[in-house]
């Protein structure tokens, strides 16, 4: 899958998450275009959400937690979101960015530098064991986002 397909898939997932949130919070909305701080805003609770889809986590057992792209801070280093929502093929995991940093520091994860699938430039990221994130949140399993 190329870069444009990855972007389209990510946007599709964000809109599916938005629809789930709107069932409880009808004023929730998705930020349009590129907005690195967060993806979804929930005015009823003054909460923001960053959605991270990681299809390969089902194979690798790791979540990619990006901190830099093309030599510039990104993702976990630039987020202002109250929550990150990791979306995998089997579960949804809500976690605060501070808790992600705690996991990274507690388990002494090291930054990796690589070119991600569909990317043309390097990113720096932590490969965090899915179980370490799952242990700090209440994952919602058996979602039907991909039907």
JOZI-V645765 format. One record per pair of residues at least 24 apart in sequence whose ideal C-beta (glycine too) atoms are under 10 Angstrom apart, sorted by the first residue. I is the first residue (numbers start at 1). GAP is how many residues later the second one is. Records with the same first field share a line. If there is no record, write none. Layout:
I->GAP  GAP
//
This chain:
1->54  116  117
2->115  116
3->113  114  115  116  117
4->114
5->113
6->47  49  110  111  112  113
7->27  111
9->44  46  109
10->29  41  42  43  77
11->28  40  42
12->41  133  134
13->26  38  39  40  42  72  74  132  133
14->25  26  35  36  37  38  39  71  73
15->24  25  36
16->35  37  71  127  128  129  130
17->32  34  36  68  70  75  126  128
18->24  31  33
19->126
20->65  72  120  123  124  125
21->24  26  28  64
36->33  36  37  38  39  41  42  43  44
37->41  42  43  44
38->40  41  42  43  44  45  46
39->40  42  45  46
40->41  43  45
41->40  41
42->40  41
45->37
46->36
47->34  35  36
48->31  32  33  34  35
49->32  33  34  35  36  45
50->25  26  28  29  30  31  32  33  34  35  36  47
51->30  32  33  34  35  36  41
52->24  27  29  32  33  34  35  36  41  43  48
53->32  33  34  35  36  92
54->32  33  34  35  39  76
55->32  33  34  62  91
56->32  33  60  61
57->29  30  31  32  33  34  36  70  71  72  73  76
58->30  31  32  33  72
59->30
60->67  69  70
61->66  67  68  69  70
62->47  63  64  65  66  67  68  69  70  71
63->25  30  32  37  40  62  63  64  65  66  67  68  69  70  71
64->48  50  52  59  61  62  63  64
65->32  35  36  38  39  44  46  60  61  62  63  68
66->50  57  58  59  60
67->37  44  56  57  58  59
68->43  45  54  55  56  57
69->47  50  52  53  54  55  56
70->49  50  51  52  53
71->50  51  52  53
72->49
73->51
74->49  50  51
75->48  49  50
76->24  25  28  49  50
77->47
83->54
84->49  53
85->52  55
86->42  44  47  48  51  53
87->53  56  58  59
88->42  45  46  51  53  55
89->54  56  57
90->40  49  51  52  53  56
91->39  43  46  48  49  50  51  52
92->45  46  47  48  49  50  51  53
93->37  40  41  43  44  45  46  47  48
94->39  42  43  44  45  46
95->38  39  41  42  43  44
96->40  41
99->34  37  38
100->26  28  32  33  36
101->25
102->30  34
103->25  26  29  30  32  33
104->24  28
106->26  30
107->25
//
